[in-house]
Amino acid sequence: MIDETIEEIQRMQTHSSSVVAVRATVALGELLDRDYRNVDDYERDLERNAGALRRANPSHASLHKAMVEVVDHVLGETESVEDAKARTREEIDRIVEAIETGKSHAADNAAETFEDGETFLTHDYSSTVLQAIETAAAEGAHLTGYVTEARPRYLGRKTARRLAEMDRVDPHLLVDSAAGYVLDRCDRVVVGMDCIVEDTLYNRVGTFPLAAAANVVGVPVTVVGSESKIIEDDFVFENEEREPAEIIREPVEGVEIENPAYDATPMHLVDEVVTDKGTHEF
C-alpha cells in the first residue's frame, strides 16, 4: 500500500495538498500489520517509509508536516513494538482528523468574512474556498464571483461550474491575463493555498501576479486554508515542473518550455489569512 501510495501521490498533481497528506498518513497504517523483531526495527521502518512518502511530493508542506509529526511522536516514546504500533495508530487518527476538520473549520471561518452583495475574484480550484462561498450563500449572502481559468490545467473552469450550481452566486469566467481588467469591480481577491512557509505563500501559478495587481489597485487579498499548511520548521519548498505538452502539444525547435505548478507570493501582498484557528492579519 505504501509503494502504491507513493506512486499515486506523484501522479496527484491537481489534488489538494490536504488530500495528499491524508492519503500518505493513512498509508502508514500498513506498518501496523508487519512483524518486527524489536522496537528499533519498527522505528527504522516507520522513519524510512514516512521519509519516502514525504519525498513523493516535496512541494506539499501539509504532507511534510504530517509525516514529521507521526515520526516525532513515536520515535523513542515506547519500549515495545506493540506500544509503538498503538501510538502510531493514535497519531494517524489524530492527524487525519485534524487535517479533515481543519479544512472544514477554515471554510466556516472564511464564510463569515463574506458580505451580502460582495464581488470577489478567485484563482484556480480550492475546495476550502468553495465550501466557504457555498456556506456564505446558503446563509443568505448574494455574491458575484470572477474566476480565472488557471491555465494550463484550466482548474478555474471547474471552480466556475461549482459556483454555477450554488444559489445566490453569480459566476463569471475569464482568462488569467484578464484579471487586472476586472479587479476594479471586485471587493477583494480570495484564494486557497498550497502552503505558507515563513513569509511566502506558495499557491497555483498565477497567484503572484494576481496578488501583485490587486496590491497596485488597492484590492485586499484573502488567503484561506487549514493551519496545517502553515509551516515554520526545516521544510524547503520544491516546485513541480509539469509536462510541456500542457502548454504546447508539438515541441518547437529551439524553444525551452517551462511549466511550473506553483509560484511564490510575498506575504506583504496578502491582507489576511483565514484558517481553522482564526484570522491572521498582515
N, C-alpha and C positions, 0 to 999 in steps of 0.2 A: 504493500500500500504506500509506503514512504517513497519508494522509487517512482511509482506511478504518479504520486502527488507532485514530486519534483518536476517531472516531465509536463504535467498538467499546468503547474504554475508558470513554467517557461512559455507555455502557449497562451496563457490567460492575459493577453496584452490589453484587452479592453475592459477587464473586470475591475471592480472596486478593490483597492488595496485591503480593505477590511474583509472582503470575501476571501481574498488570498490568505490573509493571516489566519482566519478561522479554519480554512482547509488544511493549512500546514499544522496548526495546533492540534486539530483532531487526528491528523495522520500519526502524530507521535504516540497515540494510544496503541499503535501496533506493537510497540516495545513491551507493553504490559503482558502480551501473550508469549513472549520469548523466554527461554530458560537461560539463567546466568549462574555462574559458579559462586560469585560473591558480589557485594555491592559496588566494588571498584569496577568490575566488568560492566555492570549495568550503567554506572555513571559515565564511563567512557563511551558506551554505545549511545546513550542519550545525548551527550555533548556532540558526538560525531554526526548523528542524524539531524539534530537541531541546526548544526552549522551548515549541513548540506541543504536543508530546506531554506535557510536564511539566504544562502548564496544563489538559490534558484531565481530570485529577483531582487538584486541589490538596490533597486530604486524604491522599494516599499518599506518605509520606516515602521509601519504597524506590524509587518511581518518580522522585521528585525527585533522589534521590541518584544513581541510575543515569544519568540524563540529564546531570547536572552532571559526573559522573566522565568520561563519554565526551568531552564538550566540553573539559574541563580538560586531559585527557591528549592531545588532538590539536591544539588551537589553539596556534599559534606553535612547534610542535615539529618541523615538516618544511619543506622548501623546494620540494617538487613535489607536484602533485595525486596522482601515483601513490603517493608515500610517505605522504601524508596518508590516502589510502584504505586503504593497508596497515595503518597504525597504527589507523585506525578499526576495521577488521576484528579486529585483535588485542584492542582494548578491548571490542568487542561480545562476542567469545568469552569473554574473561576475566570480564566482569561477569555474563553469563548463567550461566556455570559456578559463579561464586561464590554467586549467589542460589540456584541449584538445589541445590548441595551444602550450602549454609548451612542450608537448611531441614532437610535430612536429618540433618546433624550435630547440629543443635539438638535434633531429636527423639531422637536416640540419647543425647545427654547428659541430656535430661529423663527418658528411660526409666529411667535408673539411679537417679533420685530416688524412684521408686515402690517401696513396700514391700509384701510379701505381706500380704494382709488389709486393705489400706488402703481407706478410703472417701473419695472426693473429690466435689467439686461443680464443674461446669464450665458455661460460658455460651456460647451461640451455636455457631458451627462453625469450628473451627481444624484444618486438615489436619495441621499440625505437632503439635498436642496429640494428635490421634487416632493419628498414627503412633507417638508416644511411648507411649501406652497400649497399642497393639497390640504393640509390641516388648516392653514390660514383661510383658504377659500371656503372650506366646509364650515368654518365658524363665522362666515358672512362677509369676508373681505372680497371686494371686486378688484381684480388685478389685471394689469396688462404686462405681458412678458415678451421681450425681444430675445431671440435665441440665435446665436451664431452657429453655423454648421459644424464647426470644429473639424476642419479638413486636416489630413486627408481621409480619415475614417468616417467622417460625417456623423459622429455620435450626437451632434446637436439636433439632427433630424429626428432621432429617437426621442430626445427631450421634447421637441415641439409636438410630436404625436401624443406623448403622455399629457402634456398641458392641454391639448385639444379635447381630451377626454374628461377634463375637470370642469365642473360648473363654476361660473363666475370668473373664469380665466380666459383672457383674450390673447392667444399666442401669435407672434409674428416671427417668421424665419428669414434669416439674412445671411449673406456670405460673411466670412470673418473680416474681410477688409472693409466692410460697410459699418463696422461697429462705431467708429468715430462719427459717422453720419447721423446716427440715431441717439448718441449719448445725451444730446441736449434735451431729448424728450424723456429721459429717464431720471428717476429719483435716486437710483443707486444701481451699482453692479453687485450681483450676488453669485458667488461661485463656490464650488466644493474645493477639496484639497487632497492631493496625494499625501503630502506631509509638510510640516513646518520644522525646519532644522535651524535652531538659533534665530538668526534674523532674516531667514529666507523662506519664502513659500515656493514649494515645488508643486506644479499642477500641469494639466494637459497643455501642450504647446499652444501658444496663442493667448495665454493668460497674462503674461508680462506686458505685451503691447496694449492689451485692453486696459489693464490697471494703470499703465503709464498715461494713456489717453484720457482716462477718467480723472486722473490727478490733474492734468492740464486744464480740463474744463470744469473742475470743481465738483465732480460727481463722486460721492463716497463709495468705498469698496468694502463689502462684507464677505467674509470667508466662513464657510460652515463645514464642520466635521467633528468627529469624536476626538476627545482629548488624547486617545491612544496614538493619534497621528502627529502629535507634537512631541518632539524628541530633543534631548539636550546632552545625550551621552556621546559615546565614541562613534556613532553612526556617521558614515560618509556616503552621501547620496551619489549613485552612479546612474546616469541617464541611459535609457534604452534607445538604440538606433534601430528603427523599424525598416521593413523591406522597401527598397527603392521603387518597386513595382506599384506601391500605393500612390506614388506621385506621377510616375510615367511608366506605361506598360512596356514600351520599347526603349532600350538603352540608347542614349545619344553619345556618339563617339566624342571623346574629349571633355565630357561633362560629368563631374562627380555629383551624384545625387545624395543629398543629406536629408534625413527624415527623423529628427529627434522626437521622442514621445512626449517629453516634458520640457518646460522652461523654468527659469528661476526668477521669481518676482521679489524684489527687496521689500521687506515688511513695512518700510516707511511709506509705501504706496497703499497700504491697507489701513482702513479706519477701525475695523473691529473684526474679531474672530469669535464666532459663536460655537461653543462646544457643549457637551453634556454637563460640564462643570459650571457653565455660565458664559458671560460675555467678557472678552478681554479687549480693551480699547487700546489703540496705538496712536 
